[in-house]
Amino acid sequence: MQVLKFGGSSVGSAEAINQMVAIVSARIQKEKTIVVVSAMSGVTDQLLMLAQTAAQGNEAYKTIIQNIEQKHLDAVRALLPIQQQSGTLSLVKQLINELETNCEGLFMLKELSMRMQDKIISYGELLSSKIISASFESKGIKQQWIDSRNLIKTNSNYFNAVVDKPLTYSTIANYFTAPENAFDLYIAPGFVASDANGNTTTLGRGGSDYTGAIYAAALQVTALEIWTDVSGMMTADPRMVQNAKEIPEISYQEAMELSHFGAKVIYPPTIQPVMQKNIPVWIKNTFDPNHAGTIIKNESPSDKSFIRGISSIKDICLLSLEGSGMVGIPGFSKRLFDALAKKQINIILITQSSSEHSICVGVNMQDAHLAKIAVDDEFEEEIKTHKVEPLIIEKKVSILALVGEQMKSHPGVSGKMFGVLGRNGINVRAIAQGSSEKNISAVIASQDVRKAINVLHEEFFETSYKQVNVYVAGAGNVGSKLIDQIKKQVPYLQATLRLQINIVGIANSKKQLINAEGIDLTNWRQQLAEAPAGDTTKYVNTILENNLRNSVFVDVTAHQTVSDVYMQLLGKAVSVVACNKIACSSPYEHYAKLKSLAREFNAAFLFETNVGASLPIIGTLNDLIRSGDNINRIEAVLSGTLNYVFNNYDGSTSFSKVVRQAQAEGYTEPDPRLDLGGTDVMRKIMILAREAGHKIEMTDIANESFLPASCFNGSVEDFYTEMEKQEAHFKKLYEAAAAKNCKLKFVASFNISEDGKGTAKVGLQHIEPSSDFYHLYGKDNLVLFYSMRYPELPLVVKGAGAGADVTASGVFADIIRAARV
């Protein structure tokens, strides 16, 4: 014999019931079958509302009854041939009339007892099972309808009754061994039972699963099958984790742990009866019956997947009892648990510090207020004498559970779990792990649950790739090139680095385009143009609200309003990749704080393109410092713009036109005076000096500007006009250098004296042919690092130091580094 249980979604419509009948019809050819059914989907909730509405004296209960009646009458008419409908229609009306009579009593008394509530909600299963029984009969399939209330006996704890298993098992066994009850198919309502007085009781949420398990255990059947609307148990909730995987096999213990912590495919009480009898349980999909589903059995499969699944209980309360008077004094734990038990408050999680200074328990949110009253009353004297603090309640927290029976033989699971949570800025409030090591539980903020489950799932189940969620601020030249480069490299990164870079946000100064699932990059420009209006504050708030795992904020703007948000993002473990130089060239304390936040919250703060576009200048400098080298001197041509300008200016074309050409090529800042005035170079040499370990400010850098003071007045166009007027000045600078067979280069230097003090300066220099800078062409940069290991022949970094393409590639490289932190 076998037991097949069909849930509410599997009997929720005439189409679903026909599908169920087809499944059962094929199965009864091989083996006797008991079919246990739930109420039609949504009906139990309607019945609860009906009882409560009637007891409130609200005549709206009549409409609810009419809706319930219509739903079931429609099902009968859709399932049965017209000539066979009358008997079942009459039966439905009879049950509805009983229901209506009960509700009239509630309406008059304006009182709802738990006993009456159980009676009301039992009609859902009674109605569905009667209709399904008739449906089989209409197809010529002989069967017997069983009233589970006569076979399953419980106490009188209404709505969550406890089954008297010895009595129930013997009653069921006696029924099925009676010759007059010999059929190939039986239809039984789930969820319902009765107490010793014959009053209807119910088995709680998931009670129909439990009914199926009771029948299975009592008759020691070959298998229990739970038919639902999903293809088995999953490694995580697919509504939260897009890449959740099916679990082919799982042990009873693992299934109980997962179901306790929120996996709603099967409920914990269901497993116990079949586990005691070693009966396998199958989770199958009514709407995809050929799918293998999940089998729950005695042993966990001995495969490489030592973690079976991740689950959670959302929105609980964490109660903390603390006090120095608890240390070394026996009985505190017992008194705490007794106080909660007296108020029938269920404890979900327990954790205690080894110092005995505190005990934490997790309870349902609705029990928190009652728990505080109960515990504070119990420890009233200790609170008065300050031996114990009043009970502390922390709300808006959730339990995250990592489940796997084989994890006990794999060291480092806890470290891996908490490491990945920490790297993503997820703070753990409490930890619990049983000595059997089937479950590691962590209490975290409810707002972090989705992110936490995804990072853990990625760490333990997704060997294919790590997903990185990128928010781009700035969609100009560099931003556009960056997005196009990422789009092109997606297949390569997946294949070689197992990285999936997902652009989930693109914003400019007016619009913001956000899609947490990933933006389709084939037409992102059009999508951005049609996107809603936004600003930096709104963009950042959305990033923090989304709270996506492995988030990276990329700043390819030149705006301070954007750089001002780095601190907020890093403080929430969002990595920052900055092309924008403003933050790193801000006052030293701000720069140092950003780096400190990145370390504190395990986020990346990378800004390689602040100096030399994609050239590995900052990375090389950091490698020298980290490996124990000391920098003595830095000499550099750090402005691709200025190098381009002076390489192309020979007096034949005006200086102003050469600068305009540089701006048109995308080599300059939006305001070229930042380049030509030396400000940009000052920022760069200051950043290098800071990365070399020196506290330096912009005011400490000497700037021998070659621009006349008048060029700094007015707008950018005024600047170009003034340069035309000053052409003689620029020509004189060129001719003075050419007369010495020298070239003009804007050079930055940072020198460290023997006492360890550093001095920095920038300015235009005459470069002789023997210099490393002389043969620097186009927009190239050149940096010379003189150090303890490179005292005379410097370590040289040379290459293109400007241009949207190369700058974007440098930003892209930083994103990849951030992804691998």
BELKASUL-V439673 format. One record per residue. N is the residue number from 1. RES is the residue in one small letter. PSI is psi in radians with two decimals (999 if undefined). Layout:
# BELKASUL-V439673
n=(N:N)
res=(RES:RES)
psi=(PSI:PSI)
This chain:
# BELKASUL-V439673
n=(1:2:3:4:5:6:7:8:9:10:11:12:13:14:15:16:17:18:19:20:21:22:23:24:25:26:27:28:29:30:31:32:33:34:35:36:37:38:39:40:41:42:43:44:45:46:47:48:49:50:51:52:53:54:55:56:57:58:59:60:61:62:63:64:65:66:67:68:69:70:71:72:73:74:75:76:77:78:79:80:81:82:83:84:85:86:87:88:89:90:91:92:93:94:95:96:97:98:99:100:101:102:103:104:105:106:107:108:109:110:111:112:113:114:115:116:117:118:119:120:121:122:123:124:125:126:127:128:129:130:131:132:133:134:135:136:137:138:139:140:141:142:143:144:145:146:147:148:149:150:151:152:153:154:155:156:157:158:159:160:161:162:163:164:165:166:167:168:169:170:171:172:173:174:175:176:177:178:179:180:181:182:183:184:185:186:187:188:189:190:191:192:193:194:195:196:197:198:199:200:201:202:203:204:205:206:207:208:209:210:211:212:213:214:215:216:217:218:219:220:221:222:223:224:225:226:227:228:229:230:231:232:233:234:235:236:237:238:239:240:241:242:243:244:245:246:247:248:249:250:251:252:253:254:255:256:257:258:259:260:261:262:263:264:265:266:267:268:269:270:271:272:273:274:275:276:277:278:279:280:281:282:283:284:285:286:287:288:289:290:291:292:293:294:295:296:297:298:299:300:301:302:303:304:305:306:307:308:309:310:311:312:313:314:315:316:317:318:319:320:321:322:323:324:325:326:327:328:329:330:331:332:333:334:335:336:337:338:339:340:341:342:343:344:345:346:347:348:349:350:351:352:353:354:355:356:357:358:359:360:361:362:363:364:365:366:367:368:369:370:371:372:373:374:375:376:377:378:379:380:381:382:383:384:385:386:387:388:389:390:391:392:393:394:395:396:397:398:399:400:401:402:403:404:405:406:407:408:409:410:411:412:413:414:415:416:417:418:419:420:421:422:423:424:425:426:427:428:429:430:431:432:433:434:435:436:437:438:439:440:441:442:443:444:445:446:447:448:449:450:451:452:453:454:455:456:457:458:459:460:461:462:463:464:465:466:467:468:469:470:471:472:473:474:475:476:477:478:479:480:481:482:483:484:485:486:487:488:489:490:491:492:493:494:495:496:497:498:499:500:501:502:503:504:505:506:507:508:509:510:511:512:513:514:515:516:517:518:519:520:521:522:523:524:525:526:527:528:529:530:531:532:533:534:535:536:537:538:539:540:541:542:543:544:545:546:547:548:549:550:551:552:553:554:555:556:557:558:559:560:561:562:563:564:565:566:567:568:569:570:571:572:573:574:575:576:577:578:579:580:581:582:583:584:585:586:587:588:589:590:591:592:593:594:595:596:597:598:599:600:601:602:603:604:605:606:607:608:609:610:611:612:613:614:615:616:617:618:619:620:621:622:623:624:625:626:627:628:629:630:631:632:633:634:635:636:637:638:639:640:641:642:643:644:645:646:647:648:649:650:651:652:653:654:655:656:657:658:659:660:661:662:663:664:665:666:667:668:669:670:671:672:673:674:675:676:677:678:679:680:681:682:683:684:685:686:687:688:689:690:691:692:693:694:695:696:697:698:699:700:701:702:703:704:705:706:707:708:709:710:711:712:713:714:715:716:717:718:719:720:721:722:723:724:725:726:727:728:729:730:731:732:733:734:735:736:737:738:739:740:741:742:743:744:745:746:747:748:749:750:751:752:753:754:755:756:757:758:759:760:761:762:763:764:765:766:767:768:769:770:771:772:773:774:775:776:777:778:779:780:781:782:783:784:785:786:787:788:789:790:791:792:793:794:795:796:797:798:799:800:801:802:803:804:805:806:807:808:809:810:811:812:813:814:815:816:817:818:819:820:821)
res=(m:q:v:l:k:f:g:g:s:s:v:g:s:a:e:a:i:n:q:m:v:a:i:v:s:a:r:i:q:k:e:k:t:i:v:v:v:s:a:m:s:g:v:t:d:q:l:l:m:l:a:q:t:a:a:q:g:n:e:a:y:k:t:i:i:q:n:i:e:q:k:h:l:d:a:v:r:a:l:l:p:i:q:q:q:s:g:t:l:s:l:v:k:q:l:i:n:e:l:e:t:n:c:e:g:l:f:m:l:k:e:l:s:m:r:m:q:d:k:i:i:s:y:g:e:l:l:s:s:k:i:i:s:a:s:f:e:s:k:g:i:k:q:q:w:i:d:s:r:n:l:i:k:t:n:s:n:y:f:n:a:v:v:d:k:p:l:t:y:s:t:i:a:n:y:f:t:a:p:e:n:a:f:d:l:y:i:a:p:g:f:v:a:s:d:a:n:g:n:t:t:t:l:g:r:g:g:s:d:y:t:g:a:i:y:a:a:a:l:q:v:t:a:l:e:i:w:t:d:v:s:g:m:m:t:a:d:p:r:m:v:q:n:a:k:e:i:p:e:i:s:y:q:e:a:m:e:l:s:h:f:g:a:k:v:i:y:p:p:t:i:q:p:v:m:q:k:n:i:p:v:w:i:k:n:t:f:d:p:n:h:a:g:t:i:i:k:n:e:s:p:s:d:k:s:f:i:r:g:i:s:s:i:k:d:i:c:l:l:s:l:e:g:s:g:m:v:g:i:p:g:f:s:k:r:l:f:d:a:l:a:k:k:q:i:n:i:i:l:i:t:q:s:s:s:e:h:s:i:c:v:g:v:n:m:q:d:a:h:l:a:k:i:a:v:d:d:e:f:e:e:e:i:k:t:h:k:v:e:p:l:i:i:e:k:k:v:s:i:l:a:l:v:g:e:q:m:k:s:h:p:g:v:s:g:k:m:f:g:v:l:g:r:n:g:i:n:v:r:a:i:a:q:g:s:s:e:k:n:i:s:a:v:i:a:s:q:d:v:r:k:a:i:n:v:l:h:e:e:f:f:e:t:s:y:k:q:v:n:v:y:v:a:g:a:g:n:v:g:s:k:l:i:d:q:i:k:k:q:v:p:y:l:q:a:t:l:r:l:q:i:n:i:v:g:i:a:n:s:k:k:q:l:i:n:a:e:g:i:d:l:t:n:w:r:q:q:l:a:e:a:p:a:g:d:t:t:k:y:v:n:t:i:l:e:n:n:l:r:n:s:v:f:v:d:v:t:a:h:q:t:v:s:d:v:y:m:q:l:l:g:k:a:v:s:v:v:a:c:n:k:i:a:c:s:s:p:y:e:h:y:a:k:l:k:s:l:a:r:e:f:n:a:a:f:l:f:e:t:n:v:g:a:s:l:p:i:i:g:t:l:n:d:l:i:r:s:g:d:n:i:n:r:i:e:a:v:l:s:g:t:l:n:y:v:f:n:n:y:d:g:s:t:s:f:s:k:v:v:r:q:a:q:a:e:g:y:t:e:p:d:p:r:l:d:l:g:g:t:d:v:m:r:k:i:m:i:l:a:r:e:a:g:h:k:i:e:m:t:d:i:a:n:e:s:f:l:p:a:s:c:f:n:g:s:v:e:d:f:y:t:e:m:e:k:q:e:a:h:f:k:k:l:y:e:a:a:a:a:k:n:c:k:l:k:f:v:a:s:f:n:i:s:e:d:g:k:g:t:a:k:v:g:l:q:h:i:e:p:s:s:d:f:y:h:l:y:g:k:d:n:l:v:l:f:y:s:m:r:y:p:e:l:p:l:v:v:k:g:a:g:a:g:a:d:v:t:a:s:g:v:f:a:d:i:i:r:a:a:r:v)
psi=(2.64:2.73:2.23:2.12:2.29:2.21:3.14:-0.70:-0.47:-0.25:0.41:-0.17:2.95:-0.67:-0.76:-0.70:-0.71:-0.67:-0.73:-0.76:-0.70:-0.72:-0.84:-0.70:-0.68:-0.57:-0.60:-0.15:-0.42:-0.50:2.54:2.52:2.37:2.18:2.08:2.28:2.60:3.06:2.76:2.56:2.28:-0.24:-0.71:-0.74:-0.68:-0.70:-0.69:-0.79:-0.66:-0.87:-0.77:-0.70:-0.76:-0.74:-0.34:-0.05:0.47:2.10:-0.09:-0.26:-0.51:-0.66:-0.68:-0.76:-0.76:-0.71:-0.72:-0.77:-0.80:-0.68:-0.76:-0.63:-0.70:-0.69:-0.75:-0.82:-0.53:-0.46:-0.62:2.54:2.61:-0.76:-0.23:0.13:-0.54:-0.77:-0.77:-0.65:-0.72:-0.69:-0.73:-0.79:-0.63:-0.79:-0.69:-0.67:-0.71:-0.78:-0.75:-0.70:-0.78:-0.71:-0.56:-0.70:-0.75:-0.71:-0.70:-0.76:-0.45:0.76:2.36:1.88:2.78:-0.61:-0.76:-0.61:-0.76:-0.72:-0.75:-0.86:-0.24:-0.35:-0.40:-0.85:-0.62:-0.76:-0.87:-0.73:-0.64:-0.74:-0.74:-0.69:-0.79:-0.60:-0.74:-0.78:-0.68:-0.35:0.21:0.34:1.98:2.39:2.96:2.26:2.30:2.36:1.80:-0.40:-0.46:-0.28:-0.55:2.03:2.37:3.08:-2.97:0.51:1.41:2.54:-0.25:0.94:2.57:2.23:2.32:1.62:-0.81:-0.81:-0.76:-0.82:-0.74:-0.65:-0.77:-0.80:-0.75:-0.69:-0.83:-0.28:-0.17:2.28:-0.64:-0.22:0.37:1.83:2.85:-0.36:2.36:2.44:2.19:2.38:2.37:3.06:-0.49:2.62:-2.94:2.73:-3.03:-0.41:0.06:0.08:2.47:2.31:2.87:2.80:0.25:3.03:2.38:0.18:-0.44:-0.62:-0.77:-0.71:-0.81:-0.71:-0.63:-0.82:-0.77:-0.79:-0.70:-0.61:-0.03:1.00:3.00:-0.57:2.63:2.24:2.21:1.94:2.19:-2.76:0.26:2.73:0.99:-3.06:2.65:2.76:-0.33:2.94:2.02:-0.30:-0.35:-0.62:1.94:-0.58:0.43:2.47:2.70:2.58:1.92:-0.72:2.55:2.62:2.84:-0.79:-0.76:-0.73:-0.70:-0.73:-0.82:-0.74:-0.60:-0.67:0.68:-0.12:1.87:0.09:-0.64:2.56:2.54:-0.77:-0.44:-0.63:-0.60:-0.86:-0.73:-0.55:-0.72:-0.49:0.05:0.77:2.16:2.56:2.26:2.37:2.05:2.78:2.03:-0.58:0.03:1.15:-0.34:-0.18:2.46:-0.63:-2.78:2.38:2.30:2.15:-3.00:-0.71:2.54:2.40:2.42:1.09:-3.01:-0.28:1.43:-0.26:2.21:-0.57:2.97:2.31:3.06:2.70:2.01:2.58:1.18:-3.10:2.47:2.08:2.26:2.16:2.06:2.68:2.49:-0.40:-0.10:-0.38:2.14:0.03:2.05:2.68:-0.23:-0.78:-0.79:-0.77:-0.68:-0.86:-0.65:-0.72:-0.70:-0.68:-0.67:-0.53:0.19:0.75:2.10:2.31:2.17:-0.62:2.53:2.38:2.47:2.40:2.59:-0.35:-0.10:0.28:-0.35:2.63:2.31:2.41:2.58:2.32:2.89:2.59:-0.71:-0.24:-0.08:-0.82:-0.81:-0.66:-0.73:-0.75:-0.81:-0.80:-0.75:-0.59:-0.76:-0.67:0.53:-0.80:-0.75:-0.58:-0.70:-0.66:0.16:0.38:-0.50:2.48:2.66:2.58:2.25:2.28:2.17:2.04:3.07:0.75:2.81:2.76:2.31:2.26:2.28:2.12:2.35:2.14:-0.42:-0.05:-0.37:-0.40:0.17:1.75:2.64:0.03:-0.80:-0.78:-0.72:-0.75:-0.92:-0.46:-0.82:-0.58:-0.77:-0.71:-0.37:0.30:0.47:1.97:2.36:2.12:-0.65:2.71:2.44:2.37:2.17:2.77:-0.36:-0.24:0.65:-0.27:2.33:2.11:2.46:2.42:2.18:2.95:2.44:-0.59:-0.26:-0.01:-0.90:-0.81:-0.77:-0.80:-0.69:-0.74:-0.64:-0.70:-0.71:-0.70:-0.71:-0.36:-0.44:1.48:-0.19:-0.89:2.81:2.26:2.28:2.20:2.01:2.29:2.09:2.23:1.95:2.03:0.58:-2.51:-0.97:-0.77:-0.75:-0.77:-0.71:-0.86:-0.73:-0.66:-0.74:-0.80:-0.75:-0.58:-0.06:-0.89:-0.70:-0.79:-0.66:-0.74:-0.67:-0.67:-0.05:0.76:2.36:1.79:2.02:1.93:1.97:-0.13:2.39:2.24:2.52:-2.88:-0.26:-0.49:2.72:2.22:2.10:2.31:1.89:-0.38:-0.17:2.33:2.37:1.95:-0.03:-0.54:0.75:-0.56:-0.77:-0.73:-0.70:-0.69:-0.56:0.00:2.82:2.80:2.65:2.97:3.13:-0.75:-0.81:-0.71:-0.83:-0.71:-0.68:-0.70:-0.79:-0.62:-0.71:-0.67:0.80:2.60:2.69:0.83:2.42:2.17:2.21:2.07:1.87:0.62:-3.08:0.56:2.39:-0.57:-0.53:-0.78:-0.40:-0.28:-0.08:-0.75:-0.74:-0.73:-0.81:-0.61:-0.23:0.35:0.47:2.10:2.63:2.23:2.10:2.12:-0.51:2.20:-0.10:-0.77:-0.80:-0.23:0.22:3.12:2.50:-0.69:-0.67:-0.80:-0.81:-0.64:-0.68:-0.77:-0.63:-0.74:-0.72:-0.74:-0.75:-0.68:0.31:0.67:2.73:2.41:1.75:2.45:0.73:-0.67:0.00:-0.47:1.95:0.51:-2.07:0.05:2.43:1.08:-0.94:-0.71:-0.74:-0.78:-0.78:-0.69:-0.69:-0.83:-0.81:-0.51:0.11:0.10:2.79:2.28:2.28:-0.63:2.51:2.23:2.39:2.58:1.91:0.00:1.85:-0.56:-0.93:-0.64:-0.74:-0.79:-0.86:-0.38:-0.40:-0.11:2.13:0.26:-0.30:-0.53:2.49:2.61:-0.67:-0.73:-0.63:-0.71:-0.72:-0.71:-0.70:-0.70:-0.70:-0.56:-0.12:0.32:-0.38:2.90:2.85:-0.61:1.80:-0.32:-0.46:-0.58:-0.97:-0.51:-0.13:-0.11:-0.76:-0.72:-0.66:-0.77:-0.75:-0.78:-0.57:-0.72:-0.75:-0.71:-0.72:-0.74:-0.42:-0.03:0.29:2.40:1.92:2.53:2.90:-0.62:-0.25:-0.11:2.22:2.29:1.90:1.39:2.46:-0.10:2.36:2.59:-0.55:-0.37:-0.28:-0.04:2.59:-2.87:3.13:-0.69:-0.66:-0.64:-0.79:-0.69:-0.77:-0.63:-0.64:-0.69:-0.51:0.33:-0.65:-0.65:-0.79:-0.61:-0.64:-0.70:-0.74:-0.81:-0.59:-0.68:-0.75:-0.58:-0.44:0.19:0.63:2.90:2.67:2.21:2.45:1.90:2.42:2.49:2.59:2.07:2.43:2.12:3.03:-0.46:0.09:-0.03:2.48:2.50:2.44:2.54:2.72:2.60:2.92:2.31:2.68:2.05:2.13:2.80:-0.41:-0.19:2.61:-0.43:-0.27:-0.75:0.63:2.01:2.93:-2.29:0.36:2.64:2.75:2.25:2.31:2.05:2.00:2.23:-3.08:-0.64:-0.33:1.19:-0.61:-0.88:1.92:2.79:2.21:2.32:2.15:2.50:-3.07:2.23:0.22:2.86:2.43:-0.72:-0.88:-0.62:-0.77:-0.69:-0.57:-0.71:-0.76:-0.77:-0.65:-0.64:-0.76:-0.70:-0.75:-0.64:-0.43:0.18:999)
